[in-house]
Amino acid sequence: MKYKSVFDIIGPVMIGPSSSHTAGAARIGRVARDLFGREPKWAAISFYGSFAKTYKGHGTDVAIVGGLLDFDTFDDRIKDSLKIAKQRKMKIKFNEEDAITDHPNTVRIAMGDEKDEMELAGISIGGGKIEIIELNGFVLRLSGHHPAILVVHNDRSGVIANVSNVLARHQINIGQMDVSRKEKGKLALMTIEVDQNLEQAVLDEISALPNIVQVSRIAD
Amino acid sequence: MFRNVAELVELAESKNVKISQIMIEQEMEVTGKTREEILGKMEINLDVMEKAVKRGLKGVKSHSGLTGGDAVLLQEYIRKGNYLSGEMLLDAVSKAVATNEVNAAMGTICATPTAGSAGVVPGTLFAVERKLNPTRDQKLEFLFTAGAFGFVLANNASISGAAGGCQAEVGSAAGMAAAAIVEMAGGTPSQSAEAMAITLKNMLGLVCDPVAGLVEVPCVKRNAMGAANAMVAADMALAGITSRIPCDEVIGAMFKIGQSMPSALRETAQGGLAATPTGRELEAKIYGLPLTKK
């Protein structure tokens, strides 16, 4: 079942006008920022389907940028996010795409700064609920409703066991786990949804394990 | 965990508790939070709904200028006393409109189940409360019951206009509201389910065709009629009228209808009212585009 909580239905509290095209968009932007780990210096935002056709009317553009600026769905500053982004010297570009996607409310965000770049795709499935479906070319399923860790690693035996051992030592329960790879023996991605927010020390410990390329987290 | 309306009703009736109670218990189980935490979270939502209605009844105007002020007009009309349908019905309609006018003006609202359909549940709640005099806790129960039925809809059909058309948004909201009104008025869980079935049957096939892609025209007035539909269906169910097609099958039909709806009628502003000459004209005016561009 996609919707698990009554507050997926009665909620979120948000700035209008659309839960999928405004609140959901803000959430996708915010998860993107979380995954990137800091405020990006630039972002190229591509809209598909209903997003591409109606983003201006729904404020999807200001909402995504609001999310990138770390604003929650009810933050009044969302309305002025383009101005605020400019003040913070964040470069934003919007694209309207014609390609047909599986879900009508799909957005792709490429973002980065002088140190790093990241690309993700997210969908807004209704009532403000979102899923992140792709990160740096990896397919993934992430509800954004639980804290999660994303571990990019080399596709070798024992890596998953090592990571889950670290979590077990810290008594962190895994709610859901997903592993995907682009090619056998190359880069792979572990997506782990957990029950509580994680301390930086746990992430550092995972980062120090062999064959780990990058570790990022999403807070609740 | 209940997966459909039949299971929800069966759970409530076998335990002899209200639907809202089942929803609260499930939320406790799923999230591990206490009853107080969950009620507290819902109270924040209720506060937001009250503030939004209040703001809308003072009069708001959207940025595009397409919507705003109708809630006030209707309240003035009610005060004159010459209405034909009924005071409580029109009060619900006015308060549903108030909420959606605030939403269109990018004000703060609580999505129920979505922002575009956020008027129906609070509109009906704040209208029936004048006759039923619920306690604060009973108002929260209203929202949990609405949430329980919405939960089934969201998981078995859709609550997204882009995926299932307006029937998935205002249709869902109206069905949820009808079920919650029945519970607050003292009806049984079965009667709540009948009220939702009757409401949804009259919302099936409703398309999502917002002019200029804005959640304004026809969304605000769809909320008005969603509220009216919910009120009448609740009264019908309380009178003992039942739906020949069971509620879960109506939800199944809604899902299939949504799937077969063309993309032009699912929140793309490509068809329906959005594609009428006036709809196109308004769109061109709002975005400052030449009419020929589309």
Interface residues (C-beta under 8 A of the other chain):
Chain A: M1 K2 Y3 K4 S5 V6 F7 D8 I9 I10 G11 P12 V13 M14 I15 G16 P17 S18 S19 S20 H21 T22 A23 G49 S50 K53 T54 Y55 K56 G57 H58 G59 F74 D76 K79 H103 P104 N105 S124 I125 G126 G127 G128
Chain B: M1 R3 M23 Q26 E27 V30 T31 I38 K41 M42 I44 N45 V48 V102 N103 A104 A105 M106 G107 T108 I109 C110 A111 T112 P113 T114 A115 G116 A118 V121 L143 F144 A146 G147 A148 G150 F151 A154 N155 S158 I159 S160 G161 A162 A163 A168 M176 P210 A212 G213 L214 V215 E216 S263 R266 E267 T268 A269 Q270 I286 Y287
